[in-house]
């Protein structure tokens, strides 16, 4: 669970498999495809011997990010209004931060690296 600030107020949000089900039921789309899509990287740029990848963040699907945010907030609080009602009343969000938080939470929920077991 994590917190998101919207319009100066803190909201709880959570990403679980239920979040993906809510998203699919509401939008008839896959949460992972919409949030991550195809990531395009430019060729590495050499800077003082170090290679640096440049990412074009203008290619982020911001509307999908807002949809995933709604589903994560609704996962944490089932009394969250419908997506359309929620969108009408929602403003004042740092979408750069939210996109980063959601990408981390979705990846942790669905693509967690397996932890090696301890040897006995």
N, CA, C and O atoms as CSV, one atom per row, in Angstrom:
chain,resi,resn,atom,element,x,y,z
A,1,UNK,N,N,0.853,-1.174,0.000
A,1,UNK,CA,C,0.000,0.000,0.000
A,1,UNK,C,C,0.897,1.235,0.000
A,1,UNK,O,O,1.975,1.240,0.595
A,2,UNK,N,N,0.435,2.269,-0.672
A,2,UNK,CA,C,1.196,3.510,-0.724
A,2,UNK,C,C,0.218,4.677,-0.690
A,2,UNK,O,O,-0.989,4.496,-0.851
A,3,UNK,N,N,0.748,5.870,-0.479
A,3,UNK,CA,C,-0.085,7.073,-0.408
A,3,UNK,C,C,0.172,7.938,-1.632
A,3,UNK,O,O,1.283,7.995,-2.158
A,4,UNK,N,N,-0.892,8.611,-2.071
A,4,UNK,CA,C,-0.824,9.519,-3.208
A,4,UNK,C,C,-1.469,10.821,-2.781
A,4,UNK,O,O,-2.530,10.822,-2.157
A,5,UNK,N,N,-0.820,11.944,-3.120
A,5,UNK,CA,C,-1.405,13.238,-2.803
A,5,UNK,C,C,-2.175,13.750,-4.014
A,5,UNK,O,O,-1.638,13.862,-5.116
A,6,UNK,N,N,-3.440,14.056,-3.780
A,6,UNK,CA,C,-4.308,14.590,-4.828
A,6,UNK,C,C,-4.998,15.819,-4.259
A,6,UNK,O,O,-5.731,15.727,-3.274
A,7,UNK,N,N,-4.765,16.960,-4.875
A,7,UNK,CA,C,-5.392,18.193,-4.415
A,7,UNK,C,C,-5.074,18.525,-2.977
A,7,UNK,O,O,-5.917,19.080,-2.272
A,8,UNK,N,N,-3.861,18.194,-2.519
A,8,UNK,CA,C,-3.444,18.499,-1.156
A,8,UNK,C,C,-3.921,17.496,-0.116
A,8,UNK,O,O,-3.651,17.674,1.072
A,9,UNK,N,N,-4.621,16.449,-0.531
A,9,UNK,CA,C,-5.131,15.440,0.393
A,9,UNK,C,C,-4.466,14.103,0.099
A,9,UNK,O,O,-4.237,13.765,-1.062
A,10,UNK,N,N,-4.153,13.338,1.150
A,10,UNK,CA,C,-3.521,12.034,1.007
A,10,UNK,C,C,-4.570,10.941,0.810
A,10,UNK,O,O,-5.582,10.904,1.509
A,11,UNK,N,N,-4.315,10.054,-0.149
A,11,UNK,CA,C,-5.183,8.910,-0.416
A,11,UNK,C,C,-4.355,7.643,-0.351
A,11,UNK,O,O,-3.199,7.627,-0.775
A,12,UNK,N,N,-4.946,6.578,0.180
A,12,UNK,CA,C,-4.311,5.269,0.172
A,12,UNK,C,C,-4.550,4.645,-1.196
A,12,UNK,O,O,-5.619,4.809,-1.785
A,13,UNK,N,N,-3.562,3.939,-1.688
A,13,UNK,CA,C,-3.681,3.211,-2.953
A,13,UNK,C,C,-2.962,1.884,-2.785
A,13,UNK,O,O,-2.019,1.761,-2.004
A,14,UNK,N,N,-3.428,0.895,-3.536
A,14,UNK,CA,C,-2.834,-0.428,-3.430
A,14,UNK,C,C,-2.949,-1.133,-4.779
A,14,UNK,O,O,-3.968,-1.030,-5.462
A,15,UNK,N,N,-1.896,-1.845,-5.149
A,15,UNK,CA,C,-1.920,-2.619,-6.384
A,15,UNK,C,C,-1.887,-4.094,-6.025
A,15,UNK,O,O,-0.934,-4.585,-5.420
A,16,UNK,N,N,-2.960,-4.795,-6.414
A,16,UNK,CA,C,-3.066,-6.238,-6.227
A,16,UNK,C,C,-3.632,-6.814,-7.521
A,16,UNK,O,O,-3.878,-6.079,-8.477
A,17,UNK,N,N,-3.835,-8.111,-7.550
A,17,UNK,CA,C,-4.465,-8.708,-8.717
A,17,UNK,C,C,-5.891,-8.185,-8.869
A,17,UNK,O,O,-6.415,-8.120,-9.981
A,18,UNK,N,N,-6.515,-7.814,-7.760
A,18,UNK,CA,C,-7.857,-7.218,-7.824
A,18,UNK,C,C,-7.825,-5.899,-8.598
A,18,UNK,O,O,-8.778,-5.569,-9.304
A,19,UNK,N,N,-6.745,-5.156,-8.466
A,19,UNK,CA,C,-6.588,-3.900,-9.211
A,19,UNK,C,C,-6.662,-4.175,-10.708
A,19,UNK,O,O,-7.328,-3.449,-11.446
A,20,UNK,N,N,-5.984,-5.212,-11.148
A,20,UNK,CA,C,-6.005,-5.581,-12.569
A,20,UNK,C,C,-7.407,-5.992,-13.001
A,20,UNK,O,O,-7.828,-5.679,-14.115
A,21,UNK,N,N,-8.128,-6.685,-12.136
A,21,UNK,CA,C,-9.492,-7.098,-12.464
A,21,UNK,C,C,-10.409,-5.883,-12.546
A,21,UNK,O,O,-11.227,-5.789,-13.461
A,22,UNK,N,N,-10.286,-4.960,-11.608
A,22,UNK,CA,C,-11.071,-3.719,-11.646
A,22,UNK,C,C,-10.807,-2.955,-12.939
A,22,UNK,O,O,-11.732,-2.476,-13.594
A,23,UNK,N,N,-9.540,-2.852,-13.292
A,23,UNK,CA,C,-9.129,-2.124,-14.493
A,23,UNK,C,C,-9.736,-2.768,-15.740
A,23,UNK,O,O,-10.295,-2.081,-16.595
A,24,UNK,N,N,-9.620,-4.083,-15.832
A,24,UNK,CA,C,-10.154,-4.773,-17.007
A,24,UNK,C,C,-11.680,-4.668,-17.076
A,24,UNK,O,O,-12.242,-4.481,-18.155
A,25,UNK,N,N,-12.344,-4.787,-15.933
A,25,UNK,CA,C,-13.808,-4.686,-15.910
A,25,UNK,C,C,-14.280,-3.294,-16.325
A,25,UNK,O,O,-15.283,-3.162,-17.026
A,26,UNK,N,N,-13.570,-2.270,-15.900
A,26,UNK,CA,C,-13.966,-0.889,-16.194
A,26,UNK,C,C,-13.588,-0.462,-17.611
A,26,UNK,O,O,-14.374,0.198,-18.291
A,27,UNK,N,N,-12.391,-0.835,-18.055
A,27,UNK,CA,C,-11.859,-0.286,-19.305
A,27,UNK,C,C,-11.731,-1.303,-20.440
A,27,UNK,O,O,-11.430,-0.931,-21.574
A,28,UNK,N,N,-11.956,-2.573,-20.142
A,28,UNK,CA,C,-11.857,-3.650,-21.142
A,28,UNK,C,C,-10.473,-3.688,-21.793
A,28,UNK,O,O,-10.333,-3.947,-22.989
A,29,UNK,N,N,-9.460,-3.423,-20.974
A,29,UNK,CA,C,-8.079,-3.412,-21.451
A,29,UNK,C,C,-7.195,-4.020,-20.377
A,29,UNK,O,O,-7.618,-4.197,-19.234
A,30,UNK,N,N,-5.977,-4.334,-20.748
A,30,UNK,CA,C,-5.017,-4.935,-19.843
A,30,UNK,C,C,-4.193,-3.838,-19.155
A,30,UNK,O,O,-3.610,-2.982,-19.821
A,31,UNK,N,N,-4.153,-3.871,-17.842
A,31,UNK,CA,C,-3.471,-2.845,-17.053
A,31,UNK,C,C,-1.977,-2.778,-17.375
A,31,UNK,O,O,-1.409,-1.688,-17.447
A,32,UNK,N,N,-1.339,-3.929,-17.567
A,32,UNK,CA,C,0.100,-3.963,-17.807
A,32,UNK,C,C,0.429,-3.413,-19.189
A,32,UNK,O,O,1.364,-2.625,-19.339
A,33,UNK,N,N,-0.336,-3.824,-20.203
A,33,UNK,CA,C,-0.100,-3.297,-21.545
A,33,UNK,C,C,-0.309,-1.794,-21.592
A,33,UNK,O,O,0.470,-1.076,-22.218
A,34,UNK,N,N,-1.361,-1.311,-20.930
A,34,UNK,CA,C,-1.647,0.125,-20.954
A,34,UNK,C,C,-0.606,0.931,-20.188
A,34,UNK,O,O,-0.166,1.981,-20.656
A,35,UNK,N,N,-0.213,0.449,-19.023
A,35,UNK,CA,C,0.723,1.225,-18.201
A,35,UNK,C,C,2.141,1.198,-18.765
A,35,UNK,O,O,2.802,2.233,-18.846
A,36,UNK,N,N,2.604,0.015,-19.153
A,36,UNK,CA,C,3.984,-0.103,-19.609
A,36,UNK,C,C,4.113,0.040,-21.116
A,36,UNK,O,O,5.092,0.611,-21.594
A,37,UNK,N,N,3.146,-0.466,-21.876
A,37,UNK,CA,C,3.198,-0.357,-23.323
A,37,UNK,C,C,4.545,-0.794,-23.866
A,37,UNK,O,O,5.198,-1.659,-23.283
A,38,UNK,N,N,4.952,-0.225,-24.938
A,38,UNK,CA,C,6.260,-0.499,-25.525
A,38,UNK,C,C,7.177,0.641,-25.146
A,38,UNK,O,O,6.896,1.804,-25.434
A,39,UNK,N,N,8.258,0.306,-24.509
A,39,UNK,CA,C,9.221,1.319,-24.093
A,39,UNK,C,C,10.248,1.520,-25.197
A,39,UNK,O,O,10.915,0.567,-25.599
A,40,UNK,N,N,10.384,2.739,-25.690
A,40,UNK,CA,C,11.351,3.061,-26.724
A,40,UNK,C,C,12.544,3.770,-26.099
A,40,UNK,O,O,12.389,4.710,-25.320
A,41,UNK,N,N,13.719,3.310,-26.450
A,41,UNK,CA,C,14.944,3.929,-25.971
A,41,UNK,C,C,15.748,4.398,-27.173
A,41,UNK,O,O,15.769,3.740,-28.214
A,42,UNK,N,N,16.399,5.522,-27.025
A,42,UNK,CA,C,17.281,5.983,-28.090
A,42,UNK,C,C,18.631,5.299,-27.913
A,42,UNK,O,O,18.907,4.712,-26.867
A,43,UNK,N,N,19.447,5.377,-28.917
A,43,UNK,CA,C,20.779,4.770,-28.853
A,43,UNK,C,C,21.575,5.404,-27.712
A,43,UNK,O,O,21.399,6.583,-27.405
A,44,UNK,N,N,22.448,4.620,-27.089
A,44,UNK,CA,C,23.264,5.176,-26.000
A,44,UNK,C,C,24.097,6.368,-26.472
A,44,UNK,O,O,24.608,6.384,-27.592
A,45,UNK,N,N,24.219,7.346,-25.610
A,45,UNK,CA,C,25.028,8.528,-25.879
A,45,UNK,C,C,26.284,8.401,-25.028
A,45,UNK,O,O,26.200,8.112,-23.834
A,46,UNK,N,N,27.432,8.613,-25.629
A,46,UNK,CA,C,28.691,8.521,-24.885
A,46,UNK,C,C,28.974,9.855,-24.193
A,46,UNK,O,O,29.011,10.907,-24.831
A,47,UNK,N,N,29.172,9.790,-22.881
A,47,UNK,CA,C,29.505,10.982,-22.109
A,47,UNK,C,C,30.694,10.642,-21.216
A,47,UNK,O,O,30.554,9.857,-20.278
A,48,UNK,N,N,31.833,11.204,-21.487
A,48,UNK,CA,C,33.043,10.954,-20.691
A,48,UNK,C,C,33.287,9.459,-20.477
A,48,UNK,O,O,33.668,9.033,-19.387
A,49,UNK,N,N,33.063,8.672,-21.529
A,49,UNK,CA,C,33.317,7.244,-21.432
A,49,UNK,C,C,32.146,6.425,-20.911
A,49,UNK,O,O,32.172,5.197,-20.999
A,50,UNK,N,N,31.110,7.081,-20.365
A,50,UNK,CA,C,29.943,6.365,-19.856
A,50,UNK,C,C,28.827,6.392,-20.893
A,50,UNK,O,O,28.592,7.419,-21.530
A,51,UNK,N,N,28.148,5.278,-21.063
A,51,UNK,CA,C,27.007,5.218,-21.974
A,51,UNK,C,C,25.747,5.606,-21.200
A,51,UNK,O,O,25.518,5.114,-20.095
A,52,UNK,N,N,24.946,6.472,-21.770
A,52,UNK,CA,C,23.729,6.941,-21.130
A,52,UNK,C,C,22.557,6.673,-22.072
A,52,UNK,O,O,22.595,7.069,-23.237
A,53,UNK,N,N,21.521,6.006,-21.575
A,53,UNK,CA,C,20.313,5.813,-22.366
A,53,UNK,C,C,19.398,6.996,-22.141
A,53,UNK,O,O,19.258,7.469,-21.013
A,54,UNK,N,N,18.780,7.474,-23.193
A,54,UNK,CA,C,17.823,8.565,-23.077
A,54,UNK,C,C,16.421,7.993,-23.287
A,54,UNK,O,O,16.179,7.263,-24.248
A,55,UNK,N,N,15.515,8.325,-22.395
A,55,UNK,CA,C,14.140,7.854,-22.483
A,55,UNK,C,C,13.248,9.049,-22.784
A,55,UNK,O,O,13.378,10.096,-22.150
A,56,UNK,N,N,12.351,8.903,-23.743
A,56,UNK,CA,C,11.419,9.970,-24.102
A,56,UNK,C,C,10.141,9.789,-23.280
A,56,UNK,O,O,9.279,8.985,-23.632
A,57,UNK,N,N,10.027,10.545,-22.181
A,57,UNK,CA,C,8.875,10.402,-21.295
A,57,UNK,C,C,7.611,11.044,-21.865
A,57,UNK,O,O,6.543,10.943,-21.262
A,58,UNK,N,N,7.719,11.698,-23.013
A,58,UNK,CA,C,6.502,12.224,-23.637
A,58,UNK,C,C,5.675,11.088,-24.231
A,58,UNK,O,O,4.535,11.295,-24.646
A,59,UNK,N,N,6.247,9.893,-24.269
A,59,UNK,CA,C,5.534,8.743,-24.802
A,59,UNK,C,C,4.777,7.980,-23.713
A,59,UNK,O,O,4.194,6.933,-23.996
A,60,UNK,N,N,4.772,8.475,-22.494
A,60,UNK,CA,C,4.014,7.850,-21.405
A,60,UNK,C,C,2.530,8.016,-21.688
A,60,UNK,O,O,2.089,9.096,-22.080
A,61,UNK,N,N,1.766,6.968,-21.495
A,61,UNK,CA,C,0.313,7.022,-21.667
A,61,UNK,C,C,-0.279,7.598,-20.369
A,61,UNK,O,O,-0.604,6.856,-19.442
A,62,UNK,N,N,-0.411,8.908,-20.323
A,62,UNK,CA,C,-0.841,9.588,-19.099
A,62,UNK,C,C,-2.275,9.253,-18.720
A,62,UNK,O,O,-2.584,9.158,-17.533
A,63,UNK,N,N,-3.152,9.071,-19.690
A,63,UNK,CA,C,-4.533,8.701,-19.371
A,63,UNK,C,C,-4.577,7.304,-18.762
A,63,UNK,O,O,-5.336,7.066,-17.822
A,64,UNK,N,N,-3.779,6.386,-19.281
A,64,UNK,CA,C,-3.703,5.050,-18.681
A,64,UNK,C,C,-3.189,5.145,-17.247
A,64,UNK,O,O,-3.656,4.418,-16.371
A,65,UNK,N,N,-2.230,6.037,-17.006
A,65,UNK,CA,C,-1.714,6.231,-15.652
A,65,UNK,C,C,-2.824,6.701,-14.718
A,65,UNK,O,O,-2.916,6.233,-13.583
A,66,UNK,N,N,-3.664,7.620,-15.183
A,66,UNK,CA,C,-4.796,8.094,-14.371
A,66,UNK,C,C,-5.776,6.950,-14.098
A,66,UNK,O,O,-6.315,6.843,-12.996
A,67,UNK,N,N,-6.003,6.103,-15.094
A,67,UNK,CA,C,-6.911,4.959,-14.924
A,67,UNK,C,C,-6.357,3.963,-13.907
A,67,UNK,O,O,-7.091,3.457,-13.058
A,68,UNK,N,N,-5.060,3.689,-13.999
A,68,UNK,CA,C,-4.440,2.770,-13.054
A,68,UNK,C,C,-4.481,3.370,-11.649
A,68,UNK,O,O,-4.707,2.652,-10.675
A,69,UNK,N,N,-4.266,4.668,-11.542
A,69,UNK,CA,C,-4.353,5.345,-10.245
A,69,UNK,C,C,-5.737,5.163,-9.646
A,69,UNK,O,O,-5.862,4.824,-8.469
A,70,UNK,N,N,-6.780,5.383,-10.441
A,70,UNK,CA,C,-8.149,5.175,-9.951
A,70,UNK,C,C,-8.328,3.745,-9.450
A,70,UNK,O,O,-8.857,3.534,-8.359
A,71,UNK,N,N,-7.891,2.759,-10.237
A,71,UNK,CA,C,-8.056,1.357,-9.849
A,71,UNK,C,C,-7.292,1.034,-8.571
A,71,UNK,O,O,-7.771,0.252,-7.749
A,72,UNK,N,N,-6.108,1.627,-8.390
A,72,UNK,CA,C,-5.324,1.396,-7.177
A,72,UNK,C,C,-5.983,2.031,-5.958
A,72,UNK,O,O,-5.984,1.446,-4.875
A,73,UNK,N,N,-6.543,3.224,-6.132
A,73,UNK,CA,C,-7.250,3.871,-5.023
A,73,UNK,C,C,-8.524,3.093,-4.684
A,73,UNK,O,O,-8.857,2.921,-3.511
A,74,UNK,N,N,-9.233,2.624,-5.711
A,74,UNK,CA,C,-10.457,1.839,-5.492
A,74,UNK,C,C,-10.131,0.498,-4.833
A,74,UNK,O,O,-10.930,-0.010,-4.045
A,75,UNK,N,N,-8.976,-0.079,-5.143
A,75,UNK,CA,C,-8.555,-1.313,-4.482
A,75,UNK,C,C,-8.414,-1.078,-2.986
A,75,UNK,O,O,-8.826,-1.916,-2.183
A,76,UNK,N,N,-7.834,0.057,-2.606
A,76,UNK,CA,C,-7.628,0.374,-1.191
A,76,UNK,C,C,-8.908,0.820,-0.499
A,76,UNK,O,O,-9.059,0.625,0.707
A,77,UNK,N,N,-9.844,1.426,-1.258
A,77,UNK,CA,C,-11.081,1.960,-0.678
A,77,UNK,C,C,-12.226,1.737,-1.655
A,77,UNK,O,O,-12.390,2.479,-2.623
A,78,UNK,N,N,-13.012,0.706,-1.386
A,78,UNK,CA,C,-14.096,0.332,-2.298
A,78,UNK,C,C,-15.171,1.406,-2.427
A,78,UNK,O,O,-15.990,1.346,-3.344
A,79,UNK,N,N,-15.184,2.384,-1.529
A,79,UNK,CA,C,-16.191,3.449,-1.623
A,79,UNK,C,C,-15.788,4.537,-2.629
A,79,UNK,O,O,-16.522,5.505,-2.826
A,80,UNK,N,N,-14.628,4.374,-3.258
A,80,UNK,CA,C,-14.191,5.314,-4.294
A,80,UNK,C,C,-15.252,5.343,-5.390
A,80,UNK,O,O,-15.709,4.283,-5.819
A,81,UNK,N,N,-15.658,6.527,-5.856
A,81,UNK,CA,C,-16.702,6.603,-6.874
A,81,UNK,C,C,-16.282,5.995,-8.212
A,81,UNK,O,O,-15.123,5.629,-8.405
A,82,UNK,N,N,-17.222,5.895,-9.110
A,82,UNK,CA,C,-16.931,5.379,-10.450
A,82,UNK,C,C,-15.808,6.207,-11.075
A,82,UNK,O,O,-15.528,7.325,-10.642
A,83,UNK,N,N,-15.181,5.646,-12.085
A,83,UNK,CA,C,-14.064,6.333,-12.733
A,83,UNK,C,C,-14.467,7.715,-13.244
A,83,UNK,O,O,-13.757,8.692,-13.005
A,84,UNK,N,N,-15.590,7.806,-13.939
A,84,UNK,CA,C,-16.023,9.094,-14.493
A,84,UNK,C,C,-16.273,10.109,-13.386
A,84,UNK,O,O,-15.834,11.254,-13.490
A,85,UNK,N,N,-16.961,9.711,-12.343
A,85,UNK,CA,C,-17.211,10.625,-11.215
A,85,UNK,C,C,-15.907,11.036,-10.549
A,85,UNK,O,O,-15.716,12.202,-10.204
A,86,UNK,N,N,-15.021,10.078,-10.373
A,86,UNK,CA,C,-13.733,10.358,-9.748
A,86,UNK,C,C,-12.928,11.347,-10.584
A,86,UNK,O,O,-12.331,12.278,-10.045
A,87,UNK,N,N,-12.911,11.143,-11.908
A,87,UNK,CA,C,-12.173,12.043,-12.801
A,87,UNK,C,C,-12.721,13.468,-12.750
A,87,UNK,O,O,-11.959,14.432,-12.812
A,88,UNK,N,N,-14.039,13.597,-12.636
A,88,UNK,CA,C,-14.649,14.933,-12.580
A,88,UNK,C,C,-14.191,15.718,-11.359
A,88,UNK,O,O,-14.111,16.945,-11.410
A,89,UNK,N,N,-13.890,15.033,-10.271
A,89,UNK,CA,C,-13.550,15.722,-9.024
A,89,UNK,C,C,-12.052,15.702,-8.713
A,89,UNK,O,O,-11.632,16.223,-7.680
A,90,UNK,N,N,-11.246,15.108,-9.591
A,90,UNK,CA,C,-9.824,14.944,-9.303
A,90,UNK,C,C,-8.981,15.964,-10.054
A,90,UNK,O,O,-9.110,16.125,-11.268
A,91,UNK,N,N,-8.115,16.649,-9.312
A,91,UNK,CA,C,-7.144,17.566,-9.903
A,91,UNK,C,C,-6.027,17.788,-8.896
A,91,UNK,O,O,-6.150,17.433,-7.724
A,92,UNK,N,N,-4.945,18.376,-9.366
A,92,UNK,CA,C,-3.832,18.682,-8.468
A,92,UNK,C,C,-2.992,17.464,-8.139
A,92,UNK,O,O,-2.756,17.160,-6.970
A,93,UNK,N,N,-2.535,16.757,-9.183
A,93,UNK,CA,C,-1.753,15.536,-8.995
A,93,UNK,C,C,-0.408,15.693,-9.689
A,93,UNK,O,O,-0.339,16.215,-10.801
A,94,UNK,N,N,0.649,15.249,-9.047
A,94,UNK,CA,C,1.964,15.216,-9.671
A,94,UNK,C,C,2.059,13.903,-10.445
A,94,UNK,O,O,2.499,12.891,-9.899
A,95,UNK,N,N,1.651,13.915,-11.713
A,95,UNK,CA,C,1.584,12.694,-12.502
A,95,UNK,C,C,2.963,12.083,-12.752
A,95,UNK,O,O,3.065,10.872,-12.943
A,96,UNK,N,N,4.022,12.889,-12.754
A,96,UNK,CA,C,5.363,12.313,-12.895
A,96,UNK,C,C,5.630,11.372,-11.730
A,96,UNK,O,O,6.089,10.246,-11.926
A,97,UNK,N,N,5.341,11.837,-10.515
A,97,UNK,CA,C,5.556,11.025,-9.320
A,97,UNK,C,C,4.613,9.830,-9.300
A,97,UNK,O,O,5.031,8.714,-8.990
A,98,UNK,N,N,3.344,10.055,-9.631
A,98,UNK,CA,C,2.355,8.977,-9.629
A,98,UNK,C,C,2.738,7.889,-10.622
A,98,UNK,O,O,2.639,6.702,-10.311
A,99,UNK,N,N,3.176,8.287,-11.817
A,99,UNK,CA,C,3.558,7.301,-12.830
A,99,UNK,C,C,4.707,6.440,-12.321
A,99,UNK,O,O,4.713,5.225,-12.521
A,100,UNK,N,N,5.657,7.055,-11.677
A,100,UNK,CA,C,6.792,6.317,-11.124
A,100,UNK,C,C,6.345,5.367,-10.014
A,100,UNK,O,O,6.760,4.209,-9.973
A,101,UNK,N,N,5.485,5.874,-9.103
A,101,UNK,CA,C,4.980,5.033,-8.018
A,101,UNK,C,C,4.202,3.837,-8.562
A,101,UNK,O,O,4.410,2.702,-8.133
A,102,UNK,N,N,3.312,4.101,-9.501
A,102,UNK,CA,C,2.489,3.031,-10.045
A,102,UNK,C,C,3.326,2.005,-10.795
A,102,UNK,O,O,3.095,0.804,-10.656
A,103,UNK,N,N,4.288,2.453,-11.580
A,103,UNK,CA,C,5.150,1.517,-12.306
A,103,UNK,C,C,5.881,0.606,-11.326
A,103,UNK,O,O,6.005,-0.595,-11.566
A,104,UNK,N,N,6.361,1.168,-10.233
A,104,UNK,CA,C,7.056,0.383,-9.213
A,104,UNK,C,C,6.105,-0.611,-8.552
A,104,UNK,O,O,6.445,-1.782,-8.387
A,105,UNK,N,N,4.915,-0.147,-8.175
A,105,UNK,CA,C,3.940,-1.005,-7.490
A,105,UNK,C,C,3.426,-2.123,-8.403
A,105,UNK,O,O,3.304,-3.267,-7.967
A,106,UNK,N,N,3.126,-1.803,-9.658
A,106,UNK,CA,C,2.638,-2.809,-10.600
A,106,UNK,C,C,3.731,-3.840,-10.866
A,106,UNK,O,O,3.463,-5.042,-10.877
A,107,UNK,N,N,4.947,-3.382,-11.077
A,107,UNK,CA,C,6.057,-4.310,-11.309
A,107,UNK,C,C,6.267,-5.211,-10.099
A,107,UNK,O,O,6.511,-6.406,-10.259
A,108,UNK,N,N,6.175,-4.656,-8.888
A,108,UNK,CA,C,6.354,-5.444,-7.674
A,108,UNK,C,C,5.242,-6.478,-7.514
A,108,UNK,O,O,5.492,-7.589,-7.045
A,109,UNK,N,N,4.035,-6.126,-7.894
A,109,UNK,CA,C,2.900,-7.041,-7.763
A,109,UNK,C,C,2.972,-8.172,-8.776
A,109,UNK,O,O,2.741,-9.330,-8.429
A,110,UNK,N,N,3.286,-7.854,-10.014
A,110,UNK,CA,C,3.182,-8.838,-11.092
A,110,UNK,C,C,4.507,-9.429,-11.563
A,110,UNK,O,O,4.511,-10.493,-12.183
A,111,UNK,N,N,5.623,-8.774,-11.289
A,111,UNK,CA,C,6.901,-9.228,-11.830
A,111,UNK,C,C,7.994,-9.263,-10.779
A,111,UNK,O,O,9.152,-8.968,-11.073
A,112,UNK,N,N,7.639,-9.617,-9.578
A,112,UNK,CA,C,8.615,-9.642,-8.490
A,112,UNK,C,C,9.668,-10.711,-8.760
A,112,UNK,O,O,9.344,-11.843,-9.120
A,113,UNK,N,N,10.903,-10.343,-8.585
A,113,UNK,CA,C,11.990,-11.312,-8.731
A,113,UNK,C,C,11.912,-12.292,-7.575
A,113,UNK,O,O,11.701,-11.898,-6.428
A,114,UNK,N,N,12.080,-13.565,-7.882
A,114,UNK,CA,C,12.008,-14.580,-6.841
A,114,UNK,C,C,13.218,-14.463,-5.938
A,114,UNK,O,O,14.351,-14.326,-6.400
A,115,UNK,N,N,12.955,-14.518,-4.640
A,115,UNK,CA,C,14.029,-14.434,-3.674
A,115,UNK,C,C,14.622,-15.845,-3.486
A,115,UNK,O,O,13.892,-16.816,-3.284
A,116,UNK,N,N,15.924,-15.930,-3.557
A,116,UNK,CA,C,16.575,-17.231,-3.386
A,116,UNK,C,C,16.334,-17.746,-1.982
A,116,UNK,O,O,16.432,-16.992,-1.013
A,117,UNK,N,N,16.018,-19.022,-1.869
A,117,UNK,CA,C,15.789,-19.633,-0.556
A,117,UNK,C,C,17.094,-19.818,0.199
A,117,UNK,O,O,18.165,-19.931,-0.397
A,118,UNK,N,N,16.987,-19.847,1.508
A,118,UNK,CA,C,18.168,-20.038,2.324
A,118,UNK,C,C,18.578,-21.500,2.272
A,118,UNK,O,O,17.736,-22.398,2.242
A,119,UNK,N,N,19.871,-21.721,2.263
A,119,UNK,CA,C,20.366,-23.097,2.305
A,119,UNK,C,C,20.299,-23.591,3.718
A,119,UNK,O,O,20.575,-22.856,4.666
A,120,UNK,N,N,19.926,-24.860,3.856
A,120,UNK,CA,C,19.839,-25.470,5.202
A,120,UNK,C,C,21.091,-26.207,5.522
A,120,UNK,O,O,21.208,-26.785,6.603
